[in-house]
Structures are given as structure tokens and as C-alpha cells.
């Protein structure tokens, strides 16, 4: 009787073993090949309206700042550096948000071009060449308009 009970329990436990093993995920060892069916590759998703709206808000802030810098007749050196630093910070945030949001080449190149123009504007403002700084602000404003169209 004891022998038949032990055999029945052993058979029962062996029948449950594949079910229990399927639920537990064991880490892969370096020498094991990866299973392509279970491991999905990360694919960049299409940007949601929320993410685009976030980029759009930053673009609007930057556009107003650049327009103000471009049209101002006289600003002090302190005002120039403050505006240039803020514009640089916003342009960097726009670039990182666009890069994390989408893989569209057009949007990425526009964001990179915007960041480059704003960085050049900042460098010229720090040097004291306000004419060149306004020129870079104007160029950055045209690129920001393209990004504004993309984000809306």
C-alpha cells in the first residue's frame, strides 16, 4: 500500500513539473542562444499626442524667446547671456524629447539643427557679437517653426 501511494505521488509530482517550470523564468546563461520568439526587440513607437504636445510647448517657449531676442533693439550683456542660456536649455530639452519620442529623420534633423543654431547664438552672445547672435536667432526661429508644425 505504501509503495503504491509513493508511486502515485511521484507520478503526480512529475506531471506537475512542466507546468511549474513554464511559470518560472530562469535567466539565460551566456552560452545559451536567445530565443527570438519570446524576446521581442524594442521598436520605437509612434509619438503620442501627449509627447508631441510636450515638444510643442517647449517650441512655443523657444519661439517667443528667439523672437524677443531677434527684435530687441538694445539688451544688456547680462540679458543676452541670460536669454541665450535659457534658449540653450530649452533647445537641448526639445532635442532630447524629440529623440526619445520618435525615429523620424526629418524631426530629428530639425531638432539637431535647432540646437546647433541656438548653441551658436549663445556662443556669439557670450563673445559680445550681438549682430551674429541675432542672425543665429533668426535661423533658429525658422527651424523652430518647422518643429512647431511637426508637433501639432
HELIX and SHEET records of a PDB file:
HELIX    1   1 UNK A    2  UNK A   23  1                                  22    
HELIX    2   2 UNK A   49  UNK A   71  1                                  23    
HELIX    3   3 UNK A   77  UNK A  101  1                                  25    
HELIX    4   4 UNK A  105  UNK A  127  1                                  23    
HELIX    5   5 UNK A  130  UNK A  151  1                                  22    
END                                                                             
